[in-house]
């Protein structure tokens, strides 16, 4: 079965000697997680370098001991930390505001004085009046140097002009990509305010990724928004007892000249771990409610899972160890600054079995719907089109359905099936074709991009990543506009097909739809 993650990349930090695999369904989510990882790694590098600067073992012990106590305090204050910040997403931070670099031409303009010196042009002297040959020699040298200067100047001006033109073109492409990106943010914001499933899920993911946790904490979760019921279900992969340090500090053994960790007593650690799980549960629910309104989310269901190894048989297991369902009004009536997390979860009728450190399973109150929800009912567009139809001005959802219809006709002769997916507007799959032919068939992912300008190469790269993660044999990108040479070069050795507006019109006319055209906005 193909992975649900479109982006999957492993990063290695040589200074820390650690690796981390980042998985995400979308590009924006992938970039967000990479930035969070880099921030944590930078913090760890700074601490590592700070320790290395301390040469005395006693001082090193004290530094490590204080660092570990700080680590414990950060985990103990997981819930308290979020109460100090506003978790509501500032939409202004989502837009691209970067400016293109200034144009710089580093070449030095030719100087006629320098050319005269280089060509050893003699200066005019009194003796030229006596010896005319001197004057003729000087004038000849001057002409030779002047001609050289003019050629150099012409070449310089030509390169400068070319540089300016290339800069202007690159800047225009940059501005177009920026504009398209910000339009997409506007569309996301609009759909979020309308309570659309894909937009709400994306919003919550950004809120949770922005949430600051201790540096070694790895956020991993799945969410589902039930649009009609206004319920947000989150399955959170919690750290098991192997991921949370049992060390409470460090001591220096002078007689052996070594630093030893001091482990927490079992009962202390169990209480410490349990408190962390309850705090994560309550914090996550708080962040979801605080960042949204009751018009969007009325109820949250939190399921906390842990994965570990069963010591009795060596096999991996995944257990839900805590499940809590709570409505907004009930939760917002709680003063989280003054509660005991465990007692609060009990009062909210949360489910957990015994000591959480034992990782005993409970049944989730409500599970995520794990069926593939991407395929939706197709909408017929072609037969309902009017006398004149500019594809570049079609609503983007209609354009996606139109592309599905065109490819359904294209593939139908081979017995293939084409399904359209939910419109997520985040670089996912717009349609999937399944060709049963055992030789040339397979799974084809199709993306429809209704652009008025050149398609950015980032869209082509995203399609390639999507194709790989879908386990598809081919990727097809269809647009109303056109592709640049960088995109054409990128697909040369890859199973990707780029269909521009002109070829799309050709495909449609092949099936009798002669009344369509594309007129791009300037």
Secondary structure, DSSP 8 states (H G I E B T S, - for coil): ---S-SEEEEEEETTTTEEEEEEESSHHHHHHHHHHHHHHHHHHHHHHHHHHT--SHHHHHHHHHHHHHHHHHHHHTHHHHHTTS--S--GGGGS-----------S----HHHHHHHTT-----GGGGT-HHHHHHHHHHHHHHHHHHHHHHHHHHHHHHHHHHHHHHHHHHHHHHHHHHHHHHHHHHHHHHTT-HHHHHHHHHHHHHHS---TT----EEEEEETTTTEEEEEEE---TTTS--EEEEEEETTTTEEEEEE--HHHHHHHHHHHHHHHHHHHHHHHHHHS-TTT-SEEEEEEEEEEE-TTT--EEEEEEEEEEEEHHHHHTS-GGG--HHHHHHHTT-B--S-GGGT-----SS----S---B------GGG--SSEEGGGS-HHHHHHHHHHHHHHHHHTTT-EEEEB---SSS--SEEEEE--TTT-EEEEEEEE--SS-B-HHHHHHHHHHHHHHT-SEEEEEESS-B-HHHHHHTTTSSEEEE-HHHHHHHHHHTT--SEE-----
